[in-house]
Amino acid sequence: MQWKVRPAGAVADHFVQTCSSTIRLFAKPLSTSAAFVLVYVLIYWLTDFLTYSDIRVSPWNPETGLTMAAGAHWGPWGALLATLARLCALTINKAVFIPTLDIPAAIVHTLVFALPIYAARRKKLLETSHQLRLVGTILVLGLLGSVFAAAFQVFLLSFVIGFQVEWILPTITTKAVGDFIGIVTVAPLFILPQHPARIVTLLAMRPFASMAALAIIGAVSYFVFALEAVDDFKFFYVI
C-alpha cells in the first residue's frame, strides 16, 4: 500500500483554509454572545440605581426580560450566557460578592426564565401566528418564574446570612413584581414576531381577551399600588 505525501505548501494551504472556515463558523455566534453579555451587564449597571438592596430588589429588572428572550432564541446556550452575564454583573455591581449566595441564585434565576420558554418553543407554542397566545405564554411563564426566583433567592439569603422574618414576604413580593415588569416590557420586543403594539388592535377584536387583559392590569395594579410591600416604588410606577 502506497501513501501519498502531500507537498508542504498544500498542507499549509489546507490548514489555513480549515482555520478560516472555523473562524467564520464561530465568529458570528461568538460576537453575538459577547454582545449579549455586554448589553446585559450594561443594562444591569444602568438600572442599579433603582435597587435598594444587594439582592436586586428593584421596581424594574429589564435584564430578566433579556434572559427570557435568550432562552427563547438560543435555548440552553442562552441560559448559560445569561448566567455568565448575571455573574459578571453581580461581580461588578455588588459591594460584596458572596459565592454561596450569588452563584446558586444566578443559576436558578436564569434557569427559571430561560428554560421554560425554551421548552415552550420546543412544544411549538411559540411557532404560531396567534399573537395573543404568545403573549399569554410569556405572561404565565414570566409570572411563575418571577415568584419562584424571588422566593428561592430570599429563602437562600435567609439560610446563608440570615433574614428578618417580617421582611420575607414583602421582599419576595417586591422582587417578583420587578422581575415580572421587566419581562412584560422587554421580552415581547424580542420574542413576538410582530410589533407588540399590534396587541392592542388584536384585543379590540376579541372581547374575552380584552376582559382578560383588564383583569391582568387590575391584578398588577393591586400589587403595585395596594400592597405596602412596594411602597418604595409606587412613584416610579406612576412615572
C-alpha positions as CSV (number, residue, x, y, z in Angstrom):
1,M,0.0,0.0,0.0
2,Q,1.4,3.4,-1.0
3,W,0.9,6.6,0.8
4,K,0.6,9.9,-1.0
5,V,2.8,12.6,0.5
6,R,1.2,16.0,0.1
7,P,3.6,18.9,-0.5
8,A,4.2,21.1,2.5
9,G,2.7,24.0,0.7
10,A,-0.6,22.2,0.1
11,V,-0.8,21.1,3.7
12,A,-0.2,24.6,4.8
13,D,-2.9,25.9,2.5
14,H,-5.4,23.3,3.7
15,F,-4.6,24.2,7.3
16,V,-5.2,27.9,6.6
17,Q,-8.5,27.2,4.8
18,T,-9.7,25.0,7.7
19,C,-8.8,27.6,10.2
20,S,-10.5,30.3,8.2
21,S,-13.7,28.2,7.8
22,T,-13.7,27.5,11.5
23,I,-13.3,31.2,12.4
24,R,-16.1,32.2,10.0
25,L,-18.3,29.5,11.5
26,F,-17.9,30.6,15.1
27,A,-17.1,34.4,14.7
28,K,-20.8,35.4,14.3
29,P,-22.2,33.3,17.2
30,L,-19.3,34.4,19.4
31,S,-19.7,38.1,18.6
32,T,-23.5,37.8,19.2
33,S,-22.8,36.1,22.5
34,A,-20.3,38.7,23.6
35,A,-22.7,41.5,22.6
36,F,-25.5,39.9,24.7
37,V,-23.2,39.7,27.8
38,L,-22.1,43.3,27.3
39,V,-25.7,44.6,26.9
40,Y,-26.9,42.6,29.9
41,V,-24.1,43.9,32.1
42,L,-24.6,47.5,30.9
43,I,-28.4,47.4,31.5
44,Y,-27.9,45.9,34.9
45,W,-25.4,48.6,35.7
46,L,-27.6,51.4,34.4
47,T,-30.7,50.3,36.3
48,D,-28.8,49.5,39.5
49,F,-29.6,53.0,40.9
50,L,-33.2,51.8,41.3
51,T,-32.1,49.0,43.7
52,Y,-32.3,49.4,47.4
53,S,-30.7,46.1,48.5
54,D,-27.9,43.7,47.4
55,I,-30.4,41.1,46.2
56,R,-31.6,43.3,43.3
57,V,-34.9,44.4,44.8
58,S,-35.9,46.9,42.2
59,P,-39.2,48.1,40.6
60,W,-37.9,47.2,37.1
61,N,-35.5,44.4,36.2
62,P,-35.1,44.6,32.4
63,E,-32.3,42.0,32.4
64,T,-34.9,39.4,33.3
65,G,-36.7,40.0,30.0
66,L,-33.4,39.6,28.2
67,T,-32.9,36.3,30.0
68,M,-36.2,35.0,28.8
69,A,-35.5,36.2,25.2
70,A,-32.2,34.5,25.3
71,G,-33.8,31.2,26.3
72,A,-36.5,31.6,23.6
73,H,-33.9,32.0,20.8
74,W,-30.9,30.1,22.0
75,G,-32.2,27.5,24.5
76,P,-29.6,26.1,27.0
77,W,-26.8,28.2,25.4
78,G,-28.9,31.3,26.1
79,A,-29.4,30.2,29.7
80,L,-25.6,29.7,30.0
81,L,-24.9,33.1,28.5
82,A,-27.4,34.8,30.8
83,T,-25.9,33.0,33.9
84,L,-22.4,34.2,32.9
85,A,-23.7,37.7,32.2
86,R,-25.5,37.8,35.6
87,L,-22.5,36.7,37.5
88,C,-20.4,39.3,35.7
89,A,-22.9,42.0,36.6
90,L,-23.1,40.9,40.2
91,T,-19.3,40.9,40.5
92,I,-19.1,44.4,39.1
93,N,-22.1,46.0,40.9
94,K,-22.3,44.3,44.3
95,A,-20.3,45.7,47.2
96,V,-19.6,42.1,48.4
97,F,-19.9,39.0,46.2
98,I,-20.9,36.0,48.2
99,P,-20.3,32.8,46.2
100,T,-22.6,30.6,48.3
101,L,-25.4,33.0,47.8
102,D,-24.9,34.7,44.4
103,I,-23.8,31.8,42.3
104,P,-26.8,29.5,43.1
105,A,-29.2,32.5,42.9
106,A,-27.8,33.5,39.5
107,I,-28.1,29.9,38.2
108,V,-31.7,29.5,39.4
109,H,-32.7,33.0,38.2
110,T,-31.6,32.2,34.6
111,L,-32.9,28.6,34.6
112,V,-36.5,29.5,35.7
113,F,-36.8,32.2,33.0
114,A,-34.8,30.7,30.1
115,L,-35.6,27.0,30.1
116,P,-39.4,27.1,30.4
117,I,-39.7,29.5,27.4
118,Y,-37.3,27.2,25.5
119,A,-39.5,24.2,26.3
120,A,-42.5,26.2,25.1
121,R,-40.7,26.8,21.8
122,R,-39.9,23.1,21.5
123,K,-43.6,22.3,22.0
124,K,-44.3,24.7,19.1
125,L,-46.1,27.1,21.5
126,L,-44.1,30.0,20.1
127,E,-44.3,29.0,16.5
128,T,-47.8,30.2,15.9
129,S,-49.4,33.2,14.2
130,H,-51.7,33.6,17.3
131,Q,-50.0,36.6,18.9
132,L,-52.3,36.7,21.9
133,R,-51.4,33.1,22.7
134,L,-47.7,34.0,22.6
135,V,-48.3,36.9,24.9
136,G,-50.3,34.6,27.3
137,T,-47.4,32.1,27.3
138,I,-44.9,34.9,28.1
139,L,-47.0,36.3,30.9
140,V,-47.8,33.0,32.6
141,L,-44.2,31.7,32.4
142,G,-42.9,35.1,33.5
143,L,-45.2,35.3,36.5
144,L,-44.4,31.8,37.7
145,G,-40.7,32.3,37.2
146,S,-40.7,35.7,38.9
147,V,-42.4,34.3,42.1
148,F,-40.2,31.2,42.2
149,A,-36.9,33.1,41.6
150,A,-37.8,35.7,44.2
151,A,-38.8,33.1,46.8
152,F,-35.7,31.0,46.1
153,Q,-33.3,33.9,46.5
154,V,-34.9,35.3,49.6
155,F,-35.0,31.9,51.4
156,L,-31.4,31.2,50.2
157,L,-30.4,34.5,51.7
158,S,-32.2,33.6,55.0
159,F,-30.3,30.3,55.1
160,V,-26.9,31.7,54.2
161,I,-26.7,35.0,56.1
162,G,-30.0,35.4,57.9
163,F,-33.0,37.5,57.1
164,Q,-35.7,39.1,59.3
165,V,-38.9,37.0,59.1
166,E,-41.1,40.0,58.8
167,W,-39.3,41.1,55.6
168,I,-39.5,37.8,53.8
169,L,-43.0,38.2,52.2
170,P,-42.6,42.0,51.3
171,T,-39.2,41.3,49.7
172,I,-40.5,38.3,47.7
173,T,-43.4,40.4,46.5
174,T,-41.3,43.4,45.5
175,K,-38.7,41.4,43.8
176,A,-41.2,39.3,41.9
177,V,-43.1,42.4,40.7
178,G,-39.8,44.0,39.5
179,D,-38.8,40.8,37.5
180,F,-42.3,40.5,36.1
181,I,-42.4,44.1,34.9
182,G,-39.0,43.6,33.3
183,I,-40.4,40.6,31.4
184,V,-43.6,42.4,30.3
185,T,-41.7,45.4,29.0
186,V,-38.7,43.7,27.4
187,A,-39.3,40.1,26.4
188,P,-42.1,40.7,23.9
189,L,-39.8,43.0,21.9
190,F,-37.5,40.1,21.1
191,I,-39.9,37.1,21.1
192,L,-43.1,38.3,19.3
193,P,-43.0,38.0,15.5
194,Q,-44.9,41.3,15.1
195,H,-44.6,44.6,16.9
196,P,-46.1,44.4,20.4
197,A,-48.3,47.5,19.6
198,R,-50.4,45.2,17.5
199,I,-51.6,43.5,20.6
200,V,-53.9,46.5,21.3
201,T,-55.6,46.0,17.9
202,L,-56.0,42.3,18.5
203,L,-57.5,42.8,21.9
204,A,-60.1,45.3,20.5
205,M,-61.2,42.5,18.1
206,R,-61.7,39.9,20.9
207,P,-63.9,40.9,23.9
208,F,-62.9,37.9,26.0
209,A,-59.2,38.6,25.5
210,S,-59.9,42.3,26.4
211,M,-61.6,41.3,29.6
212,A,-58.6,39.0,30.5
213,A,-56.2,41.8,29.8
214,L,-58.2,44.2,32.0
215,A,-58.1,41.6,34.8
216,I,-54.3,41.2,34.5
217,I,-53.9,45.0,34.5
218,G,-56.1,45.2,37.6
219,A,-54.2,42.5,39.4
220,V,-50.8,44.1,38.6
221,S,-52.2,47.5,39.7
222,Y,-53.3,45.9,43.0
223,F,-49.8,44.5,43.7
224,V,-48.2,47.8,42.7
225,F,-50.4,50.3,44.4
226,A,-52.4,48.5,47.2
227,L,-49.6,46.5,48.9
228,E,-47.4,48.1,51.4
229,A,-44.5,45.9,50.3
230,V,-44.0,48.0,47.2
231,D,-44.5,51.4,48.9
232,D,-40.9,52.5,48.0
233,F,-41.6,52.0,44.3
234,K,-45.1,53.5,43.8
235,F,-43.8,56.8,42.5
236,F,-41.6,55.0,39.9
237,Y,-44.6,53.0,38.6
238,V,-46.7,56.2,38.3
239,I,-44.0,57.7,36.1
